[in-house]
């Protein structure tokens, strides 16, 4: 049985992204925000796009495959974007507290 990516809904997105940040991001000493690093379960399908640099995590957003891009923290905050598979279009962008 394949592991499923987290399912995110538009309601309460910032809180859900903060929880995902806590479990999905590597420690700050090893996080590589200069390149594109994607974490996805086996079998996850997402058409390629220009994602830009960051730590990307496979999710289902509003029922569809997507990637969450954690951009390099700036001080005490971190921009997190939900990106559409195939186009890289930003579906949602929020700023949350940087924890690592």
DSSP file (Angstrom, degrees, kcal/mol; ACC not computed):
  #  RESIDUE AA STRUCTURE BP1 BP2  ACC     N-H-->O    O-->H-N    N-H-->O    O-->H-N    TCO  KAPPA ALPHA  PHI   PSI    X-CA   Y-CA   Z-CA
    1    1 A X              0   0    0      0, 0.0     2,-0.2     0, 0.0     0, 0.0   0.000 360.0 360.0 360.0 128.4    0.0    0.0    0.0
    2    2 A X        -     0   0    0      1,-0.1     2,-0.2    39,-0.1    41,-0.1  -0.529 360.0-115.8 -79.6 141.5    1.4    3.4   -1.0
    3    3 A X        -     0   0    0     -2,-0.2     2,-0.3    39,-0.1    -1,-0.1  -0.558  31.7-134.0 -71.6 137.8    1.7    6.2    1.5
    4    4 A X        -     0   0    0     -2,-0.2     3,-0.1     1,-0.1     2,-0.1  -0.693  16.7-113.3 -94.5 146.5   -0.5    9.1    0.5
    5    5 A X        -     0   0    0     -2,-0.3    54,-0.2     1,-0.1    -1,-0.1  -0.380  49.1 -81.3 -70.8 158.1    0.7   12.7    0.6
    6    6 A X  E     -a   59   0A   0     52,-0.6    54,-2.7     1,-0.1     2,-0.6  -0.271  42.4-129.4 -58.3 146.1   -1.0   15.0    3.2
    7    7 A X  E     -a   60   0A   0     52,-0.2     2,-0.4    -3,-0.1    54,-0.2  -0.898  26.6-169.6-102.3 117.6   -4.3   16.4    2.2
    8    8 A X  E     -a   61   0A   0     52,-3.8    54,-2.9    -2,-0.6    55,-0.4  -0.863   5.6-162.7-109.6 142.2   -4.6   20.2    2.5
    9    9 A X        -     0   0    0     -2,-0.4     7,-0.1     2,-0.3    52,-0.0  -0.870  30.9-117.0-116.8 154.2   -7.7   22.3    2.3
   10   10 A X  S >  S+     0   0    0     -2,-0.3     3,-1.3     2,-0.1     2,-0.3   0.854  94.1  85.1 -59.1 -35.9   -7.9   26.1    1.7
   11   11 A X  T 3  S+     0   0    0      1,-0.3    -2,-0.3     2,-0.1     0, 0.0  -0.516 108.3   2.1 -70.9 130.5   -9.6   26.6    5.1
   12   12 A X  T 3> S+     0   0    0     -2,-0.3     4,-1.8    -4,-0.1    -1,-0.3   0.777  84.9 152.2  68.3  27.3   -7.1   26.9    7.9
   13   13 A X  H <>  +     0   0    0     -3,-1.3     4,-2.8     1,-0.2     5,-0.2   0.887  62.8  56.3 -61.5 -43.1   -4.2   26.6    5.5
   14   14 A X  H  > S+     0   0    0      1,-0.2     4,-2.0     2,-0.2    -1,-0.2   0.906 109.4  46.5 -58.8 -42.7   -1.6   28.5    7.5
   15   15 A X  H  > S+     0   0    0     -3,-0.2     4,-1.8     2,-0.2    -1,-0.2   0.893 112.9  49.6 -66.6 -39.3   -2.0   26.3   10.5
   16   16 A X  H  X S+     0   0    0     -4,-1.8     4,-2.2     1,-0.2    -2,-0.2   0.886 110.5  50.2 -67.2 -38.0   -1.8   23.1    8.4
   17   17 A X  H  X S+     0   0    0     -4,-2.8     4,-2.6     2,-0.2    -1,-0.2   0.866 107.1  54.3 -68.2 -35.3    1.3   24.4    6.6
   18   18 A X  H  X S+     0   0    0     -4,-2.0     4,-1.7    -5,-0.2    -1,-0.2   0.894 109.7  47.9 -64.3 -39.0    2.9   25.1   10.0
   19   19 A X  H  X S+     0   0    0     -4,-1.8     4,-1.2     2,-0.2    -2,-0.2   0.905 112.3  48.8 -66.7 -40.8    2.2   21.5   11.1
   20   20 A X  H  X S+     0   0    0     -4,-2.2     4,-2.8     1,-0.2     5,-0.4   0.897 107.8  55.5 -64.4 -39.8    3.7   20.2    7.8
   21   21 A X  H  X S+     0   0    0     -4,-2.6     4,-1.4     1,-0.2    -1,-0.2   0.901 105.0  53.7 -56.9 -42.4    6.7   22.5    8.3
   22   22 A X  H  < S+     0   0    0     -4,-1.7    -1,-0.2     1,-0.2    -2,-0.2   0.816 120.8  29.1 -66.2 -31.6    7.3   20.9   11.7
   23   23 A X  H  < S+     0   0    0     -4,-1.2    -2,-0.2    -3,-0.3    -1,-0.2   0.694 123.4  43.4-102.7 -21.0    7.4   17.3   10.3
   24   24 A X  H  < S+     0   0    0     -4,-2.8     2,-0.3    -5,-0.2    -3,-0.2   0.727  90.3  85.4-102.5 -23.8    8.6   17.7    6.7
   25   25 A X  S  < S-     0   0    0     -4,-1.4     3,-0.1    -5,-0.4     6,-0.0  -0.585  72.0-127.1 -85.6 141.1   11.5   20.1    6.8
   26   26 A X        -     0   0    0     -2,-0.3     5,-0.1     1,-0.2    -1,-0.1  -0.323  46.5 -74.6 -72.2 165.6   15.1   19.0    7.6
   27   27 A X    >>  -     0   0    0      1,-0.1     3,-1.8     3,-0.1     4,-1.4  -0.277  47.7-111.1 -57.2 148.5   17.0   20.7   10.3
   28   28 A X  T 34 S+     0   0    0     72,-0.3    -1,-0.1     1,-0.3    -2,-0.1   0.771 114.7  65.2 -57.6 -28.2   18.2   24.1    9.3
   29   29 A X  T 34 S+     0   0    0      1,-0.2    -1,-0.3     3,-0.0    -2,-0.1   0.783 116.0  27.0 -66.2 -26.4   21.9   22.9    9.2
   30   30 A X  T <4 S+     0   0    0     -3,-1.8    -2,-0.2     2,-0.0    -1,-0.2   0.484  89.9 116.2-114.9  -6.3   21.1   20.6    6.3
   31   31 A X     <  -     0   0    0     -4,-1.4     2,-0.7    -5,-0.1    -6,-0.0  -0.471  52.3-153.1 -66.7 131.8   18.2   22.3    4.6
   32   32 A X        +     0   0    0     -2,-0.2     3,-0.4     1,-0.1    22,-0.3  -0.874  26.6 163.9-112.8  99.4   19.2   23.3    1.1
   33   33 A X        +     0   0    0     -2,-0.7    39,-0.3     1,-0.2    -1,-0.1   0.465  67.1  74.1 -92.3  -2.7   17.1   26.3   -0.1
   34   34 A X  S    S+     0   0    0     19,-0.1     2,-0.2     2,-0.0    -1,-0.2   0.661 103.2  35.3 -83.1 -16.2   19.5   27.1   -2.9
   35   35 A X  S    S-     0   0    0     -3,-0.4    19,-3.0    17,-0.1     2,-0.7  -0.658  94.6 -93.9-124.2 179.6   18.3   24.2   -5.0
   36   36 A X  E     +b   54   0A   0     17,-0.3     2,-0.5    -2,-0.2    19,-0.2  -0.900  40.1 180.0-102.5 115.9   15.0   22.4   -5.6
   37   37 A X  E     -b   55   0A   0     17,-2.3    19,-3.7    -2,-0.7     2,-0.5  -0.972   7.7-164.1-118.3 121.7   14.5   19.4   -3.3
   38   38 A X  E     -b   56   0A   0     -2,-0.5     2,-0.5    17,-0.2    19,-0.2  -0.903   8.1-166.8-111.9 131.4   11.3   17.4   -3.6
   39   39 A X  E     +b   57   0A   0     17,-2.4    19,-2.8    -2,-0.5     2,-0.3  -0.974  25.2 152.1-113.8 121.6   10.0   14.9   -1.1
   40   40 A X        -     0   0    0     -2,-0.5     3,-0.1    17,-0.2   -36,-0.0  -0.997  43.5-109.1-148.6 145.2    7.1   12.7   -2.4
   41   41 A X    >   -     0   0    0     -2,-0.3     3,-2.0     1,-0.1   -36,-0.1  -0.357  53.2 -82.2 -69.6 156.0    5.8    9.3   -1.6
   42   42 A X  T 3  S+     0   0    0      1,-0.3    -1,-0.1   -38,-0.1     3,-0.1  -0.312 118.4  25.2 -55.5 137.6    6.3    6.5   -4.2
   43   43 A X  T 3  S+     0   0    0      1,-0.3     2,-0.3    -3,-0.1    -1,-0.3   0.345  82.5 142.0  89.0  -7.3    3.7    6.7   -6.9
   44   44 A X    <   -     0   0    0     -3,-2.0     2,-0.5     1,-0.0    -1,-0.3  -0.534  36.9-155.7 -69.8 129.9    3.0   10.5   -6.5
   45   45 A X        +     0   0    0     -2,-0.3     2,-0.3    -3,-0.1    20,-0.1  -0.936  25.8 155.1-114.6 124.8    2.4   12.0   -9.9
   46   46 A X        -     0   0    0     -2,-0.5     3,-0.1    38,-0.0    20,-0.1  -0.906  41.6-123.1-148.5 115.9    2.9   15.7  -10.5
   47   47 A X        -     0   0    0     -2,-0.3    39,-2.5     1,-0.1    40,-0.1  -0.321  42.2-100.2 -60.0 139.9    3.7   17.0  -14.0
   48   48 A X        +     0   0    0     37,-0.2     2,-0.3    38,-0.1    -1,-0.1  -0.133  50.6 157.7 -63.2 156.6    7.0   18.9  -14.0
   49   49 A X        -     0   0    0     -3,-0.1     2,-1.1    38,-0.1    39,-0.1  -0.934  55.0 -77.3-160.8 175.8    7.2   22.7  -13.9
   50   50 A X        +     0   0    0     37,-0.3    -2,-0.0    -2,-0.3    37,-0.0  -0.767  51.2 171.7 -85.8  99.7    9.7   25.4  -12.9
   51   51 A X        -     0   0    0     -2,-1.1    -1,-0.2     1,-0.1     2,-0.0   0.738  30.3-138.9 -84.2 -24.5    9.3   25.2   -9.1
   52   52 A X        -     0   0    0     -3,-0.1    -1,-0.1   -16,-0.0     2,-0.1  -0.109  42.8 -42.1  80.5 169.8   12.1   27.6   -8.2
   53   53 A X  S    S+     0   0    0    -17,-0.1   -17,-0.3   -19,-0.1     2,-0.3  -0.350  88.6  82.6 -72.6 149.9   14.5   26.9   -5.3
   54   54 A X  E    S-b   36   0A   0    -19,-3.0   -17,-2.3   -22,-0.3     2,-0.7  -0.845  81.9 -64.2 148.4 178.5   13.3   25.6   -2.0
   55   55 A X  E     -bC  37  70A   0     15,-2.2    15,-2.9    -2,-0.3     2,-0.4  -0.899  54.0-162.4 -99.0 115.0   12.3   22.5   -0.1
   56   56 A X  E     -bC  38  69A   0    -19,-3.7   -17,-2.4    -2,-0.7     2,-0.4  -0.813   8.2-166.7-107.5 140.5    9.2   21.0   -1.8
   57   57 A X  E     -bC  39  68A   0     11,-2.2    11,-2.8    -2,-0.4   -17,-0.2  -0.988  23.6-119.9-128.6 130.9    6.8   18.6   -0.3
   58   58 A X  E     + C   0  67A   0    -19,-2.8   -52,-0.6    -2,-0.4     2,-0.3  -0.463  45.1 155.0 -69.1 137.5    4.1   16.6   -2.2
   59   59 A X  E     -aC   6  66A   0      7,-2.5     7,-2.3   -54,-0.2     2,-0.5  -0.890  45.3-116.1-145.4 174.9    0.5   17.2   -1.0
   60   60 A X  E     -aC   7  65A   0    -54,-2.7   -52,-3.8    -2,-0.3     2,-0.6  -0.997  31.6-163.6-115.0 122.7   -3.0   17.0   -2.3
   61   61 A X  E >  S-aC   8  64A   0      3,-3.2     3,-1.6    -2,-0.5   -52,-0.2  -0.933  72.6 -18.5-112.9 118.8   -4.5   20.5   -2.3
   62   62 A X  T 3  S-     0   0    0    -54,-2.9    -1,-0.2    -2,-0.6   -53,-0.1   0.870 132.4 -49.1  53.6  38.2   -8.3   20.7   -2.5
   63   63 A X  T 3  S+     0   0    0    -55,-0.4     2,-0.3     1,-0.2    -1,-0.3   0.395 120.6  98.0  88.5  -2.2   -8.3   17.1   -3.8
   64   64 A X  E <  S-C   61   0A   0     -3,-1.6    -3,-3.2     1,-0.0    -1,-0.2  -0.885  81.0 -96.4-121.3 150.6   -5.6   17.6   -6.5
   65   65 A X  E     +C   60   0A   0     -2,-0.3    20,-0.8    -5,-0.3     2,-0.3  -0.371  56.9 149.9 -61.7 139.9   -1.8   16.8   -6.5
   66   66 A X  E     -CD  59  84A   0     -7,-2.3    -7,-2.5    18,-0.2     2,-0.4  -0.942  39.3-118.7-157.1 172.9    0.3   19.8   -5.7
   67   67 A X  E     -CD  58  83A   0     16,-2.1    16,-3.7    -2,-0.3     2,-0.6  -0.977  13.4-144.2-123.2 140.7    3.6   20.8   -4.2
   68   68 A X  E     -CD  57  82A   0    -11,-2.8   -11,-2.2    -2,-0.4     2,-0.7  -0.919  17.9-154.2-100.9 123.1    4.2   22.9   -1.1
   69   69 A X  E     -CD  56  81A   0     12,-3.4    12,-2.3    -2,-0.6     2,-0.8  -0.878   5.1-160.4-103.8 115.1    7.3   25.0   -1.5
   70   70 A X  E     -CD  55  80A   0    -15,-2.9   -15,-2.2    -2,-0.7    10,-0.2  -0.855  18.8-154.5 -91.0 113.4    9.1   26.1    1.7
   71   71 A X        -     0   0    0      8,-2.5   -17,-0.1    -2,-0.8     3,-0.1  -0.424  36.0 -71.2 -85.9 164.1   11.2   29.1    0.6
   72   72 A X        -     0   0    0    -39,-0.3     7,-0.3   -19,-0.1    -1,-0.2  -0.299  59.8-108.2 -57.5 129.3   14.4   30.1    2.5
   73   73 A X        -     0   0    0      5,-0.1     2,-0.6    -3,-0.1     5,-0.2  -0.253  24.3-152.5 -59.6 145.3   13.5   31.7    5.8
   74   74 A X  B >   -E   77   0A   0      3,-3.0     3,-1.8    -3,-0.1     2,-0.4  -0.930  61.5 -55.0-120.5 102.9   13.9   35.4    6.2
   75   75 A X  T 3  S-     0   0    0     -2,-0.6    -2,-0.0     1,-0.3     0, 0.0  -0.504 122.4 -14.8  65.0-121.8   14.6   36.3    9.8
   76   76 A X  T 3  S+     0   0    0     -2,-0.4    22,-2.3    -3,-0.1     2,-0.3   0.275 126.1  70.6 -98.9  10.2   11.7   34.9   11.8
   77   77 A X  E <   -EF  74  97A   0     -3,-1.8    -3,-3.0    20,-0.3     2,-0.4  -0.882  56.7-160.9-128.7 160.7    9.3   34.2    8.9
   78   78 A X  E     - F   0  96A   0     18,-2.8    18,-2.6    -2,-0.3     2,-0.4  -0.990  17.0-134.7-141.8 129.0    9.1   31.8    6.0
   79   79 A X  E     - F   0  95A   0     -2,-0.4    -8,-2.5    -7,-0.3     2,-0.4  -0.688  22.9-169.4 -82.3 133.8    7.1   32.1    2.8
   80   80 A X  E     -DF  70  94A   0     14,-3.1    14,-2.6    -2,-0.4     2,-0.4  -0.994   1.8-168.0-127.8 128.1    5.3   28.9    1.9
   81   81 A X  E     -DF  69  93A   0    -12,-2.3   -12,-3.4    -2,-0.4     2,-0.6  -0.928  19.0-142.3-119.9 140.5    3.6   28.5   -1.5
   82   82 A X  E     -DF  68  92A   0     10,-2.9     9,-3.3    -2,-0.4    10,-1.1  -0.908  29.6-159.4 -96.6 119.7    1.2   25.9   -2.8
   83   83 A X  E     -DF  67  90A   0    -16,-3.7   -16,-2.1    -2,-0.6     2,-0.3  -0.835  14.1-123.5-110.0 137.8    2.2   25.2   -6.4
   84   84 A X  E >>  -D   66   0A   0      5,-2.7     4,-2.5    -2,-0.4     3,-0.9  -0.574  31.9-113.2 -76.8 133.7    0.0   23.7   -9.1
   85   85 A X  T 34 S+     0   0    0    -20,-0.8   -37,-0.2    -2,-0.3     4,-0.1  -0.394  97.6  17.6 -62.8 141.4    1.4   20.6  -10.8
   86   86 A X  T 34 S+     0   0    0    -39,-2.5    -1,-0.2     1,-0.1   -38,-0.1   0.017 132.1  40.8  88.6 -29.1    2.4   21.1  -14.4
   87   87 A X  T <4 S-     0   0    0     -3,-0.9   -37,-0.3     2,-0.1    -2,-0.2   0.645  87.9-134.8-121.4 -26.6    2.5   24.9  -14.4
   88   88 A X     <  +     0   0    0     -4,-2.5    -3,-0.1     1,-0.3   -39,-0.1   0.535  46.8 162.2  77.2   5.3    4.1   25.9  -11.1
   89   89 A X        -     0   0    0     -5,-0.2    -5,-2.7    -6,-0.1     2,-0.8  -0.320  45.7-116.0 -59.7 137.7    1.4   28.5  -10.7
   90   90 A X  E     +F   83   0A   0     -7,-0.2    -7,-0.2     1,-0.2     3,-0.1  -0.683  34.2 178.2 -78.6 112.8    1.1   29.7   -7.1
   91   91 A X  E    S-     0   0A   0     -9,-3.3     2,-0.3    -2,-0.8    -1,-0.2   0.842  71.4  -1.1 -83.1 -36.2   -2.3   28.6   -5.9
   92   92 A X  E     -F   82   0A   0    -10,-1.1   -10,-2.9     2,-0.0     2,-0.4  -0.985  61.5-165.5-150.9 148.1   -1.8   30.1   -2.4
   93   93 A X  E     +F   81   0A   0     -2,-0.3     2,-0.3   -12,-0.2   -12,-0.2  -0.991  14.7 168.7-138.1 128.9    1.0   31.9   -0.6
   94   94 A X  E     -F   80   0A   0    -14,-2.6   -14,-3.1    -2,-0.4     2,-0.5  -0.947  27.7-134.4-135.5 157.4    1.3   32.4    3.1
   95   95 A X  E     +F   79   0A   0     -2,-0.3     2,-0.3   -16,-0.2   -16,-0.2  -0.966  29.9 174.8-113.4 126.8    3.9   33.6    5.5
   96   96 A X  E     -F   78   0A   0    -18,-2.6   -18,-2.8    -2,-0.5     2,-0.2  -0.782  40.5 -78.5-124.4 168.8    4.4   31.5    8.7
   97   97 A X  E     -F   77   0A   0     -2,-0.3     2,-0.4   -20,-0.2   -20,-0.3  -0.459  44.7-123.1 -67.7 135.6    6.9   31.7   11.5
   98   98 A X        +     0   0    0    -22,-2.3    -1,-0.1    -2,-0.2   -80,-0.0  -0.688  31.8 176.8 -79.1 128.9   10.3   30.1   10.7
   99   99 A X              0   0    0     -2,-0.4    -1,-0.1   -81,-0.0   -71,-0.1   0.578 360.0 360.0-110.9 -12.7   11.0   27.4   13.2
  100  100 A X              0   0    0    -73,-0.1   -72,-0.3   -72,-0.1    -2,-0.1   0.358 360.0 360.0-129.0 360.0   14.2   26.0   12.0
